[in-house]
Amino acid sequence: MAIDISKYKAETTAASEKGESKSLDFLSKDISLFSTKLPDKKKEKFYSELNILLSAGVDIKSAIDLIASEVKKEKEKKIFQAIHDKVVSGSGLSEAVQSTGKFSDYEYYSLQIGEESGKLNKILEELARYFNHKIQQKRKLVSALSYSVMILLTAVASVFFMLKFVVPMFADLFKRFKGDLPFLTKAILRFSDVVSDYSLYFFLLVILIVVFVLSQKQKLWFRKATSTFFLKIPLVGEMIKKIYMARFCHAMSLLLSSKTPLVNALDLVKKIVEFYPLESSLSDVRERIMKGESLSESLSHYPIYDRRMLSLIRVAEETNKLDMIFEKMANQHFDEIEYQTSMLGTIMEPFLIIFLGLLIGVILIAMYLPLFQLSSSMH
């Protein structure tokens, strides 16, 4: 089956331009700050389009050339052009991808398996699906939390404004009173003085914390501490765990269905999970399997793998259907994540609105209490 490349190019370019006109919705973009890798959105698009073109009968050189010609950003265009040049010179797609340094070992190994087994299209489809799931998870999490974060930031900004500018005006008025001020009013006035005196230091501290986090986020101790902290947060911790478990199961399903040896699959998954509890466990699990333990027995030593997962893996080992079970578990986790993200936003929003109202209400009550007392004393 053949395809008219020029016609396809014109159609996809028009579709791209149409899509760009809707790019005001920032949630539709894959944001990757300070990353040396190619963004997940670009990878998903690359694998998906390459799969479509190869399935339609376009040879791989023309397909990559077509994809590269549609890329707008110069840096990304150079990456795809380098892949094209490598393939033209005789290298396989997996080697061409690895030579750029912008793709993971997991992708390289998966593509290599696809080339050797003659199932490249299947691997491209699965890689596109993997990154699509990853992007959808990010979008849903951002979508669920964005409104709540906006409310929280509004609360902080409102309270800061009132303590910095509104409360001091009342303080000047209260100086004329001879009577004693209520305890709540005194506390708010003292807090306002602290905010006025130390607000600059507070903002400097925030900047230092951000710089510290960015400089330490790849350090082992920091990743261990932050993952432990986030996992202990109610609702959020469970959702984070499910997100990484879904990625773990999907990656294992893809590699095992491609006849990758279990030990090699664990090595590759460890490199892409980027979640300390899973990474640290997989190193030990690999060693235990090499010593003769089953996968389910090896995973059972770590609490991050729940009993249900271990039971399913045990059954899968007995029936020799590990890849199928991992795929089923990945799909179940994806469904649960979708439900929990929507629930998280629904639960958090009313609580934060009430919290914002209480904060501002307490400050206003504290400021007007002396005025009420003065009014009642005059009568």
Number of C-alpha atoms within 10 A of each C-alpha: 7 11 13 9 14 10 10 13 15 12 11 14 15 12 11 14 10 11 10 10 9 10 11 9 8 10 14 15 16 16 14 12 7 7 9 10 13 17 19 20 18 16 18 23 15 18 19 20 19 23 23 15 22 21 15 13 12 19 13 18 16 15 19 23 16 21 20 20 13 14 18 10 8 8 11 16 16 14 19 22 19 17 25 24 15 19 19 16 9 10 14 17 23 21 17 22 24 17 15 16 13 16 18 16 18 19 18 19 19 24 25 19 19 19 16 10 11 11 14 19 20 16 24 24 17 22 25 24 16 18 21 18 19 20 20 15 17 18 17 19 20 16 16 22 19 15 16 22 15 13 18 17 13 14 20 13 12 15 18 16 13 16 22 19 13 16 22 16 13 14 17 10 11 17 10 8 12 7 11 9 18 13 10 15 22 15 14 19 20 13 15 22 17 13 17 15 12 12 14 10 11 12 11 12 12 11 12 12 12 12 11 11 13 11 10 13 13 11 10 10 11 14 17 15 11 13 16 14 11 16 17 11 12 9 14 15 15 15 23 18 20 20 20 19 21 27 22 20 20 26 28 25 23 22 24 19 16 17 12 16 10 16 15 14 21 21 16 21 22 21 14 16 16 13 18 19 19 19 18 13 18 21 13 15 24 20 13 16 17 11 9 9 14 15 19 21 15 19 24 16 12 16 10 15 16 11 13 9 15 17 13 16 24 17 14 17 16 9 9 12 15 22 22 16 20 25 19 17 20 24 17 13 22 22 12 15 22 17 13 20 20 15 13 17 19 15 12 15 20 13 12 18 15 10 15 19 12 13 14 15 12 13 20 16 13 21 24 13 15 19 15 11 13 13 10 9 8 6 5
